Structure formats: C-alpha cells, structure tokens
Amino acid sequence: MVMAFPHPARNRMHTGYKTIATVIVGCIFSARTRRATSLNELSQAINKINKEETVILAGDLNCRIDITQDKAASVISYLENEGLSLINDKQEKTYICHNGSSTIDLIFSNMKRLHLTGREALNNVVIRKHLPTIAHFIMDTTQNTAPSTSMKYSRKLSPDQMRIEDPRVNSAIEHISRGDMDAGLETMENIIMSAMMPAKSVARKAQPWFNAKCYEARKKTISALHKARDSGLPNHLKEYSHTRRAYKMVLKETKQHMVQEEARLLTDAENAPFKALKSRTPRFPRDIPIQSGKTTFVVSSRKQTEEQMRGGKNLRTTHRNSQLKR
C-alpha cells in the first residue's frame, strides 16, 4: 500500500526510499513552483533510479488533472515519456477547501511486477484540506527486483579491520588446535573476506579510438617482438617488422575512422538541430501484456481494391454471357 501525504511546510521537495522490492519517490511542489522547476526536480530524482527497478512516484505535485492545465499536461507528458503511468482517477478530488476542490495529489508507477487492485481518496478525513490518496498494489516477487552488482576487490587487506578481527583470529587458531580444521578455515576465510579492500577504479589512459582491434594488433606485435629478441633469427626479425607495420596501419585507420565518425555526427547535428526535441525511449520501459490469440490484419491500397472489384465484375459478366449463349 502506498500513501501520498503532502508536506505543507515546504515549497518543493523530492525524496526517495529504496526497499528490497521497489523504489518509492515522494514529491511536493507548491502552487508557485514553475513548470520548468518541477520538471527539473523530477528529472533529477528519476535519473538516480536504475532502469530495472520497480518505481512508485507519489506526492502533491500541484498539477490539476481534473481540468485542462498546461503545467499538468507538461508534467504528466514527461512522466509518461519516462515510462510512468498515472494511477489516480481524474474525477476523484484530493484537495478540498472553502473555495473549491481539485485533484493534485498524484500517484505514478511504471507498473513493473505490480498489479493495481484498488485506489481511493479518504473523504472522511476532515482535519486537513488534502485527502490521503491510497493505491493498493500486489507485487510479483517471483522475479529479481534488482540486478546483482559484483564488487571488485584488490589483494590488499585493511590493517584496521585485521586488528578488529584479532579475537576471531584467536578463535580460528583454537579450532585448528582442537583438530576442527573446517571451522578454523571457514573462520579465517570470513576474516580475510571482511578485511579485503575494494579495488580502485583506474581511469582509462588509452586514446578513445583505441578499440579491441587495436589491442589485438598490439598484443600480436609484442609477442612477435619477444620472439625475435629471444631467438635473434632473421626470419623472426622480419616477421616482427611486418607485424609492427601492420599494427601502425591499424592505429592509423582506426583513428581516421573515429575522426570521420565525429565529423559525420557534427554534420547530422547541423542538418537536424531539433533532433533532441524528438521523442526518446522511456527510462522505465514497460512490458505490455498481450492476450493469447491470433488476429490477421489485411491492408490493401485503393488501386488494389478497384482492381479486385473490376475483376469480380468481369467474372460475373462472362458467366452471364455464357448462360445467354446456351
């Protein structure tokens, strides 16, 4: 169950909660918040979420969906382009005051592994203007909710962590002295695993155009070099010279290809400067269930239809003439 409760003490805010099952994003924007600010805040929150996550976004967006409003249309269009669907009923009011009512407390979701079973606004709450909006979901937990990430570790151990693990080291020594080798080795393995330091990511030093083909040519050249130095035979030296020339040629061609590709991209950008405004792939692509069954669609042009009609007419005329002759 997800509940969208507004926070009237702030003009705008977005916060997220990561659980084992889903990511919940809470948002609140005041009525004075501009459209561009709302879109920017929502974009910052969405860009921090993994594409494979189950997402529920809820809060007081101050975008009326019960009437036509430009700000609400822009915000909803942006969220739908990102793969989120509106859960609310447009005619179910969520804000009631002395001068009217509106639907501004909204709930969105990408509906990944979720099934909506009900939604409602609690009309019996009279101590506040905003009515709590509730959506009931059933989650399918048979699939993995988040991709597994593997941490890379170095061969170094943390001295501080090893000092903390001194009591466990003594415990492992006691297990081994009593002849319980399995328990002692398991304890030592856990100590080493807990003290291992994460590997530092090394920045790329090679040129951006140095691809896998260049790497293979370089490895082949180095191998030929070591072979020529170890043997000193003329044929091995000749082979190394030929391999080195080929390696230099691969580097030259790869670099030229990258320069040409960048020039092509610049030309395309100049020819289509508004390409960035076109619709893009949503961040949370949804799986659309398709019911079983087979439907065949036949599309024919006007010319084909006229030819088929004339063909049928000619067949009927020929059949009638043959009957008259008889």
C-alpha positions in Angstrom: 0.0 0.0 0.0 1.3 3.4 -1.0 0.0 6.7 0.6 0.7 10.2 -0.8 0.7 12.6 2.1 1.7 16.2 1.3 4.0 18.4 3.5 2.7 22.0 3.6 5.8 23.4 5.3 8.0 23.3 2.1 7.7 24.8 -1.3 9.2 21.9 -3.2 10.9 18.7 -2.2 11.6 15.2 -3.5 12.9 12.3 -1.5 13.3 8.6 -2.3 13.2 5.4 -0.3 14.9 2.2 -1.7 13.4 -1.1 -0.4 14.1 -4.6 -1.4 11.0 -4.7 -3.5 10.7 -1.2 -5.0 11.8 2.4 -5.1 9.4 5.0 -3.7 9.8 8.6 -4.7 7.9 11.3 -2.7 7.4 14.7 -4.2 5.8 18.0 -3.2 5.6 21.3 -5.2 3.9 24.4 -4.1 1.4 26.2 -6.4 4.0 28.9 -7.0 6.6 26.4 -8.4 7.2 27.0 -12.1 6.8 24.3 -14.7 10.5 24.2 -15.6 11.4 23.8 -11.9 9.0 20.9 -11.4 10.3 19.1 -14.5 14.0 19.7 -13.4 13.3 18.3 -9.9 11.5 15.3 -11.2 14.3 14.6 -13.8 16.9 14.7 -11.0 15.0 12.2 -9.0 14.3 9.8 -11.9 17.9 9.9 -13.2 19.1 8.4 -9.9 17.0 5.3 -10.3 18.1 2.1 -12.1 16.1 1.3 -15.2 15.2 -2.2 -14.0 13.7 -1.0 -10.7 10.0 -1.0 -9.8 9.2 2.7 -9.3 6.3 4.4 -7.5 6.2 8.2 -7.5 3.7 9.9 -5.4 3.0 13.3 -3.8 1.5 16.8 -4.0 2.6 17.9 -7.5 0.1 20.8 -7.6 -0.9 19.8 -11.1 -4.6 19.6 -11.6 -5.7 16.7 -13.7 -9.5 17.2 -13.2 -9.3 20.2 -15.6 -7.2 21.1 -18.6 -4.0 22.8 -17.4 -0.8 23.4 -19.3 1.5 22.8 -16.4 -0.2 19.5 -15.5 -0.1 18.4 -19.2 3.6 19.0 -19.4 4.5 17.2 -16.2 2.3 14.2 -17.0 3.6 14.0 -20.5 7.2 14.0 -19.2 6.5 11.3 -16.7 4.7 9.1 -19.3 7.6 9.5 -21.7 9.8 8.2 -18.9 7.6 5.1 -18.6 5.4 6.0 -15.6 1.6 5.7 -15.7 -0.9 7.8 -13.8 -2.8 5.8 -11.2 -5.3 8.4 -10.0 -8.9 8.8 -11.1 -9.1 12.3 -12.6 -12.5 13.0 -11.2 -11.7 11.8 -7.6 -10.9 15.0 -5.7 -7.8 15.0 -3.4 -7.9 18.7 -2.2 -11.0 20.3 -0.7 -11.3 23.8 0.7 -13.8 26.6 1.1 -13.4 27.9 -2.5 -13.5 24.6 -4.4 -11.8 21.2 -4.9 -9.2 19.7 -7.2 -7.2 16.6 -8.0 -3.5 17.5 -7.3 -2.2 14.6 -5.1 -1.0 12.1 -7.7 0.5 8.6 -7.8 2.5 7.3 -10.8 4.2 3.9 -11.3 6.0 2.0 -14.1 3.9 -1.0 -13.1 6.8 -3.3 -13.3 5.9 -6.5 -11.4 2.9 -4.6 -9.9 -0.8 -5.2 -10.2 -3.2 -2.4 -9.2 -6.1 -3.8 -7.0 -7.7 -0.6 -5.9 -7.5 3.2 -5.3 -9.4 5.7 -3.2 -9.3 9.1 -1.5 -10.3 9.1 2.1 -13.2 11.5 2.2 -13.8 11.0 5.9 -10.6 13.0 6.9 -11.9 16.5 7.7 -9.0 17.9 9.7 -6.9 18.8 6.6 -7.5 20.1 3.1 -5.5 17.4 1.4 -7.2 14.0 1.4 -4.9 11.0 1.8 -4.8 9.2 -1.6 -4.3 5.4 -1.4 -3.4 2.9 -4.1 -3.3 -0.8 -3.4 -0.8 -2.9 -5.3 0.1 -6.6 -5.4 3.7 -7.3 -6.3 5.0 -10.3 -8.2 8.1 -11.4 -6.2 9.0 -14.3 -8.4 11.4 -12.2 -10.4 14.6 -10.5 -9.2 13.8 -7.0 -8.1 17.2 -5.5 -8.7 20.2 -6.5 -10.8 23.0 -8.1 -8.9 26.2 -6.0 -8.7 29.5 -7.5 -8.1 32.1 -5.6 -6.1 35.7 -5.9 -7.3 38.3 -6.4 -4.5 42.0 -5.9 -4.5 44.6 -8.2 -2.9 45.3 -5.8 -0.1 43.9 -6.2 3.4 42.8 -3.4 5.7 45.2 -3.3 8.7 42.5 -1.6 10.8 40.0 -4.3 10.0 42.5 -7.0 10.8 43.1 -5.5 14.2 39.4 -5.6 14.8 39.3 -9.2 13.8 42.0 -10.3 16.3 39.5 -12.2 18.6 38.2 -14.1 15.6 41.8 -15.0 14.6 42.4 -16.5 18.0 39.1 -18.4 17.7 40.3 -19.8 14.4 43.6 -20.9 16.0 41.7 -22.6 18.8 39.5 -24.5 16.3 42.6 -25.7 14.4 44.4 -26.7 17.6 41.4 -28.9 18.6 41.5 -30.6 15.2 38.4 -28.9 13.8 40.1 -27.8 10.6 36.8 -27.0 8.7 35.6 -24.5 11.4 39.1 -22.9 11.6 39.5 -22.5 7.9 35.9 -21.1 7.5 36.6 -18.5 10.2 39.9 -17.5 8.6 38.2 -17.2 5.2 35.5 -14.9 6.7 38.1 -12.8 8.3 40.0 -12.3 5.1 36.8 -11.5 3.1 35.8 -8.9 5.6 39.3 -7.3 5.6 39.7 -7.2 1.8 39.9 -3.6 0.4 37.8 -2.7 -2.7 39.8 -2.3 -5.9 40.3 1.3 -7.0 38.9 2.1 -10.4 41.7 3.1 -12.8 41.0 5.9 -15.3 41.4 5.0 -18.9 44.8 6.0 -20.2 44.5 4.9 -23.8 43.2 7.0 -26.6 39.4 7.0 -27.0 39.8 5.4 -30.5 42.0 2.5 -29.2 39.5 -0.3 -29.5 39.6 -4.1 -29.3 41.1 -4.5 -32.8 44.0 -2.2 -31.9 44.5 -4.1 -28.7 44.8 -7.4 -30.5 47.2 -6.0 -33.0 49.3 -4.6 -30.2 49.4 -7.9 -28.4 50.4 -9.7 -31.5 53.2 -7.2 -32.1 54.6 -7.5 -28.6 54.5 -11.3 -28.9 56.5 -11.1 -32.2 59.0 -8.7 -30.5 59.7 -11.1 -27.7 60.0 -14.0 -30.1 62.6 -12.0 -32.2 64.6 -10.9 -29.2 64.8 -14.4 -27.7 65.8 -16.2 -30.9 67.6 -13.5 -32.9 66.8 -15.3 -36.2 66.4 -13.2 -39.3 63.1 -14.6 -40.2 61.7 -13.8 -36.8 63.0 -10.2 -37.1 61.4 -9.9 -40.5 58.1 -11.2 -39.0 58.3 -8.6 -36.2 58.9 -5.8 -38.7 55.9 -6.9 -40.8 53.7 -7.2 -37.7 54.8 -3.8 -36.4 53.9 -2.1 -39.8 50.5 -3.8 -39.8 50.0 -2.6 -36.2 50.8 1.0 -37.1 48.4 0.8 -40.1 45.6 -0.4 -37.8 46.2 2.5 -35.5 46.1 5.0 -38.4 42.9 3.6 -39.9 41.1 3.4 -36.6 42.0 7.0 -35.7 40.9 8.2 -39.1 37.6 6.3 -38.8 36.9 8.0 -35.5 37.6 11.4 -36.9 35.3 10.8 -39.8 32.6 9.5 -37.5 32.8 12.6 -35.3 32.6 14.8 -38.5 29.5 12.9 -39.6 27.8 13.4 -36.2 28.6 17.1 -36.4 27.1 17.3 -39.9 24.0 15.4 -38.8 23.6 17.8 -35.8 23.8 20.8 -38.2 21.3 19.3 -40.6 18.9 18.2 -37.8 19.3 20.8 -35.0 16.0 19.8 -33.4 16.7 16.1 -33.1 17.0 16.5 -29.3 13.3 17.5 -29.2 12.1 14.3 -30.7 10.5 11.6 -28.5 13.1 9.3 -26.9 13.0 5.8 -25.4 11.4 5.9 -21.9 13.7 5.3 -18.9 11.4 2.6 -17.5 10.2 0.6 -20.5 7.0 -1.3 -19.5 6.1 -4.9 -20.6 2.6 -4.6 -22.3 0.7 -7.9 -21.7 -0.7 -9.4 -24.9 -3.6 -11.8 -24.7 -3.4 -15.1 -26.4 -5.0 -15.4 -29.8 -4.2 -14.6 -33.4 -5.5 -11.6 -35.4 -4.7 -11.0 -39.0 -4.9 -7.5 -40.5 -5.1 -7.2 -44.3 -4.2 -3.7 -45.7 -4.8 -3.0 -49.4 -4.4 0.1 -51.4 -7.2 1.9 -53.2 -5.8 0.8 -56.5 -5.7 -2.9 -55.5 -9.3 -2.7 -54.2 -10.5 -1.2 -57.5 -8.7 -3.9 -59.5 -10.3 -6.6 -57.4 -13.8 -5.1 -57.8 -13.3 -4.8 -61.6 -12.0 -8.4 -61.7 -15.1 -9.7 -59.9 -17.4 -7.7 -62.2 -15.7 -9.1 -65.3 -16.2 -12.6 -64.0 -19.9 -12.0 -63.4 -20.3 -10.6 -66.9 -18.6 -13.6 -68.5 -20.7 -16.0 -66.6 -23.9 -14.2 -67.6 -22.9 -14.1 -71.3 -22.2 -17.9 -71.3 -25.6 -18.6 -69.9 -27.3 -16.4 -72.6 -25.4 -18.3 -75.4 -26.7 -21.6 -74.0 
